[in-house]
Amino acid sequence: MRVMVTGQVGMEKKAFLREVVQIGREAGDAIALYNVGDRMYEEAPDVAPGRILDLPLSRLHTLRRSAFKDIINQSRDQQHVLINTHATFRWRHGLFSAFDFDQTRELGVQALVCLVDNIEVVHRRLLAEHQVDATLKDLMAWREEEIMATELLAQALGCPRKFYVTARGRLRTTAPMVHRLVCRPEMRKVYPSFPMTHVAQMPEVLAEIDAFRDELAKHFITFDPGDVDEKLLLEAALAAAREGKDFIPGRGLTADGREETFNVPVKQVLDIAGDIDGQIYARDFKLVDQSDMIVSFIPELPGGLPGLSSGVERELHHAHEHGKEVYVVWKAKRSPSPFVTETATAVFRSVEEAMGQFRKKKLI
């Protein structure tokens, strides 16, 4: 499979994709990785690191075309190819395209992946690497533009059903997932559905949910909504604002996978409150649409109540309406309502029971 991977600046895509290549190597799959940005710097030795986007657009265009030309020639005989690039740039020149359709078509791109990450982590990386005045609001807009431009490119190339949005998230699950997209595209694609915000302070329930997510990630290509958790960032900012605090702690991964902490401005988070909710709503439905099936985990909450959030209900209904296979793991003692049972392909009482049935049906 020849896959183009896009994503805004600050994603650390190169380090992430090197991990994908290494996973492929260990599995016996040779994946050729081409980083368009590196190729452009090689073409422009006079440009200091991190400053290439400050060049005039005419020179950027020439450098990009030269880099793509080399990649086209060098990748002709490669079976599995990853092209690391961008769809758009939102920089001092304003908003502009980062690809040429004719060269993308000549590359023989078969699928496109737009990589996303928590916006405060992207912001942290961006400011560490570039001298640019960008707010969280700017990056939220750029992320939407990057997703839309990548999707439009997939449609233009004739592969709209092979356009995927996925999170950089947890390297231990997301990097193997991208490897499967490239080298095992026939594998089932699954959207894991589970409550998030209203169980955030329930460690035992969270542990159950994480075990469920990990089990699915072992056997499927999973598009996990929990790998981007900006709603928790907003909740923390609202609480900090009530206490008169100017910053909240943020956490993210460095390029080499180490966790780091940093300060996030409360005001900037409050400025994107509507963007966070709107993008969660749109992105999670997109993740359902690009999946073959949805598997929903409904934990039992204290008091025996089912942990069925409004978000999970909407995801189940959306999946059913769009012809997806709908599976529910119902852990609560109280029986599920007809709005669950009548829209579900099957309801299970445990993750183990669900996985056993998936094996019988040869889904894994």
C-alpha positions in Angstrom: 0.0 0.0 0.0 1.2 3.5 -0.9 0.0 5.9 1.9 0.3 9.6 2.2 0.3 10.9 5.8 -0.6 14.5 6.4 -0.9 16.6 9.6 -0.2 20.1 10.8 3.2 21.2 11.9 3.9 20.2 15.5 2.7 16.6 15.1 6.3 15.0 15.1 5.1 12.8 12.3 8.6 11.9 11.3 9.4 10.2 14.6 6.0 8.6 14.7 6.4 7.1 11.2 9.9 5.9 12.0 8.3 3.8 14.7 5.8 2.5 12.1 8.7 1.5 9.8 10.4 -0.3 12.7 7.3 -2.2 13.6 7.0 -3.2 9.9 10.6 -4.3 9.9 10.0 -6.6 12.9 7.0 -8.0 11.2 8.9 -8.7 8.0 7.4 -5.8 6.1 9.7 -3.4 4.3 8.2 0.1 4.4 9.9 2.9 2.5 9.5 6.2 4.3 9.9 9.5 2.4 9.9 12.8 4.4 9.0 15.6 2.0 10.3 18.3 4.4 13.7 16.7 4.7 14.0 16.4 1.0 13.1 20.1 0.6 15.9 21.1 3.1 18.3 18.9 1.1 17.4 21.0 -1.9 18.0 24.2 0.0 21.2 23.9 2.1 21.2 27.7 2.6 18.0 27.5 4.7 18.3 27.2 8.5 16.4 24.4 10.2 12.8 25.4 11.1 12.8 28.4 8.7 11.8 26.9 5.3 8.2 28.0 5.6 9.5 31.6 5.8 10.7 31.4 2.1 8.7 33.1 -0.7 5.9 30.9 -1.9 7.4 30.6 -5.4 10.6 29.0 -4.0 8.7 26.8 -1.7 6.7 25.5 -4.7 9.8 24.8 -6.7 11.5 23.0 -3.8 8.4 20.9 -3.1 8.1 19.8 -6.7 11.7 18.9 -6.9 11.4 16.8 -3.7 8.3 15.0 -5.0 9.9 14.3 -8.3 12.8 12.5 -6.6 10.4 10.5 -4.4 8.3 9.5 -7.4 11.4 8.2 -9.2 12.9 6.4 -6.1 9.7 4.8 -4.9 8.6 3.2 -8.2 9.5 -0.3 -7.3 8.5 -0.1 -3.6 5.5 -2.1 -2.4 4.8 -0.4 0.9 5.4 3.4 0.9 4.8 6.1 3.4 5.0 9.7 2.2 5.2 12.2 5.1 4.0 15.6 4.1 1.3 18.2 4.7 -2.0 19.1 3.0 -2.0 22.8 4.0 0.1 25.4 5.8 -1.2 28.2 7.9 1.8 30.4 8.2 3.0 34.0 7.7 1.9 33.7 4.1 -1.6 32.9 5.2 -3.3 29.6 4.3 -1.8 27.7 1.3 -1.6 24.3 -0.2 1.3 21.9 0.4 0.9 19.5 -2.5 0.4 19.4 -6.3 -2.3 17.1 -7.5 -0.5 15.9 -10.6 2.5 14.7 -8.6 0.4 13.1 -5.9 -1.5 11.2 -8.6 1.8 10.2 -10.3 3.0 8.8 -6.9 0.1 6.3 -7.1 -1.2 7.1 -3.6 -3.8 4.5 -2.6 -4.8 5.8 0.8 -4.4 9.0 2.8 -4.1 9.4 6.6 -4.5 12.7 8.4 -2.7 12.5 11.8 -4.1 14.5 14.7 -3.1 15.0 18.4 -4.1 16.9 21.5 -4.0 20.5 20.5 -2.0 21.7 23.6 0.7 19.1 22.8 0.8 20.2 19.1 1.1 23.8 20.3 4.0 22.9 22.7 5.9 21.2 19.9 5.3 24.0 17.4 6.6 26.7 19.7 9.7 24.6 20.6 10.6 24.1 17.0 9.6 27.4 15.3 9.6 31.1 15.9 6.0 31.7 15.2 3.2 33.4 17.1 0.4 30.9 17.0 -2.4 30.3 19.5 -4.5 27.2 20.3 -7.3 28.8 18.3 -5.0 29.1 15.3 -4.1 25.4 15.5 -7.7 24.3 15.9 -8.5 26.0 12.6 -5.4 24.6 10.9 -6.3 21.1 12.0 -9.8 21.4 10.5 -8.2 22.7 7.3 -5.7 19.9 7.2 -8.4 17.2 7.6 -10.7 18.8 5.0 -7.9 19.3 2.4 -6.7 15.7 2.8 -10.2 14.4 2.4 -10.7 16.4 -0.7 -7.4 15.1 -2.1 -8.6 11.5 -1.4 -11.8 12.2 -3.3 -9.9 13.7 -6.2 -7.5 10.7 -6.4 -10.5 8.3 -6.5 -10.0 6.8 -3.0 -12.5 8.5 -0.8 -13.1 5.3 1.2 -9.4 5.1 2.0 -9.2 8.4 3.8 -8.6 8.1 7.5 -8.3 10.4 10.4 -6.3 8.9 13.2 -4.6 10.1 16.4 -0.9 10.0 17.2 -2.0 9.3 20.7 -0.6 6.2 22.5 2.4 5.0 20.5 2.1 1.5 21.7 -1.3 1.2 20.0 -1.4 3.9 17.3 1.9 3.1 15.5 1.0 -0.6 15.1 -2.4 0.5 13.8 -0.8 2.6 11.1 1.5 -0.3 10.2 -1.6 -2.4 9.7 -3.3 0.2 7.5 -0.2 0.2 5.3 0.6 -3.6 5.2 -2.6 -5.3 6.4 -5.4 -3.1 4.9 -7.8 -6.0 4.7 -8.0 -6.2 8.5 -11.3 -5.2 10.2 -11.5 -1.5 11.1 -13.1 -0.9 14.5 -14.4 2.2 16.4 -14.1 1.5 20.2 -17.0 3.4 21.9 -17.0 4.0 25.6 -17.9 6.8 28.2 -15.2 9.3 28.8 -15.8 12.6 30.6 -18.3 11.5 33.3 -16.1 8.5 34.4 -12.9 10.5 34.5 -12.8 10.4 38.3 -13.5 6.6 38.5 -10.1 4.8 38.4 -11.5 1.3 38.5 -13.9 2.0 35.6 -11.1 3.7 33.7 -8.9 0.6 34.1 -11.7 -1.6 32.7 -12.1 0.7 29.7 -8.4 0.8 29.1 -8.2 -3.0 29.1 -11.1 -3.1 26.6 -9.3 -0.6 24.3 -6.1 -2.5 24.5 -7.7 -5.8 23.7 -9.4 -4.4 20.6 -6.1 -2.8 19.5 -4.4 -6.2 19.6 -6.7 -7.7 17.0 -8.1 -4.9 14.8 -7.3 -1.6 13.1 -8.8 0.7 15.8 -9.7 4.4 15.5 -9.9 5.2 19.1 -11.6 8.5 20.1 -9.8 8.4 23.5 -6.5 9.1 21.9 -7.5 12.8 21.6 -9.0 13.9 24.9 -9.3 17.7 24.7 -12.6 17.7 26.6 -10.6 16.9 29.8 -8.4 19.8 29.0 -11.4 22.1 28.8 -12.9 20.8 32.1 -9.5 21.5 33.8 -9.4 25.0 32.3 -13.0 25.8 33.5 -12.1 24.6 37.0 -8.9 26.6 37.0 -10.7 29.7 35.9 -13.1 29.4 38.8 -10.1 29.4 41.1 -8.5 32.4 39.4 -5.6 30.4 38.0 -3.8 31.5 34.7 -2.3 28.1 33.8 -3.1 24.4 33.9 -0.6 21.5 33.6 -0.4 19.8 30.2 1.2 16.5 29.4 2.5 15.1 26.2 5.1 12.9 24.6 8.4 14.1 23.2 9.8 12.9 19.9 11.5 10.0 21.6 8.4 8.9 23.5 9.2 10.5 26.9 6.4 12.1 28.8 6.8 15.8 29.7 4.7 18.4 31.5 4.2 22.0 30.6 2.0 25.0 31.3 -1.1 25.7 29.2 -2.7 29.1 29.3 -6.3 28.9 30.7 -7.5 31.8 28.6 -6.4 30.2 25.3 -8.2 27.0 26.3 -11.4 28.9 27.1 -11.2 30.6 23.8 -11.5 27.3 22.0 -14.3 25.8 24.1 -16.7 25.8 21.2 -14.1 24.4 18.8 -13.3 21.5 21.1 -17.0 20.5 21.4 -17.6 21.0 17.7 -14.5 19.1 16.6 -15.2 16.2 19.0 -18.7 15.8 17.6 -17.6 15.9 13.9 -14.4 13.9 14.4 -15.9 11.0 16.3 -18.7 10.5 13.7 -16.0 10.6 11.0 -14.1 7.8 12.9 -17.3 5.8 13.0 -17.8 6.3 9.3 -14.3 5.1 8.4 -14.7 1.9 10.4 -16.4 -1.4 9.5 -17.9 -1.9 12.9 -18.4 -0.3 16.3 -17.8 -2.1 19.6 -19.2 -0.2 22.6 -18.2 -0.9 26.2 -20.8 0.0 28.8 -19.3 -0.3 32.3 -21.3 -0.7 35.5 -21.1 2.4 37.6 -21.3 2.6 41.4 -24.9 1.7 42.4 -25.3 -0.7 39.5 -26.2 1.9 36.9 -24.9 1.4 33.3 -22.3 3.9 32.2 -24.2 4.8 29.0 -23.3 8.4 28.1 -25.2 10.5 25.6 -22.1 10.4 23.3 -22.0 6.6 23.3 -25.8 6.5 22.6 -25.4 8.9 19.6 -22.4 6.9 18.3 -24.4 3.6 18.4 -27.4 5.2 16.7 -25.1 6.8 14.0 -23.4 3.5 13.3 -26.6 1.6 13.0 -28.1 4.2 10.7 -25.1 4.0 8.4 -25.1 0.2 8.1 -22.2 -0.6 10.4 -22.0 -3.8 12.5 -22.9 -2.7 16.1 -21.6 -4.7 19.0 -22.1 -3.9 22.7 -20.4 -5.2 25.8 -22.9 -4.5 28.5 -21.4 -4.9 32.0 -24.2 -3.4 34.1 -26.7 -5.7 36.0 -29.6 -3.6 34.8 -30.7 -4.9 31.4 -30.1 -2.7 28.3 -33.1 -0.8 26.8 -34.6 -1.6 23.4 -32.8 1.4 22.0 -29.6 -0.6 22.5 -30.8 -4.1 21.8 -32.8 -3.3 18.7 -30.0 -1.4 17.0 -27.1 -3.8 18.1 -25.9 -6.7 16.0 -25.1 -8.5 19.3 -24.9 -7.7 23.0 -22.3 -9.4 25.2 -21.8 -9.5 28.9 -18.0 -9.4 28.8 -15.1 -8.5 26.6 -14.0 -12.2 26.7 -17.4 -13.3 25.4 -17.2 -10.7 22.6 -13.8 -11.7 21.5 -14.8 -15.4 21.5 -17.7 -14.6 19.1 -15.4 -12.5 16.9 -13.1 -15.5 16.6 -16.0 -17.8 15.7 -17.2 -15.3 13.0 -13.6 -15.1 11.8 -13.5 -11.3 12.3 -10.1 -11.8 13.9 
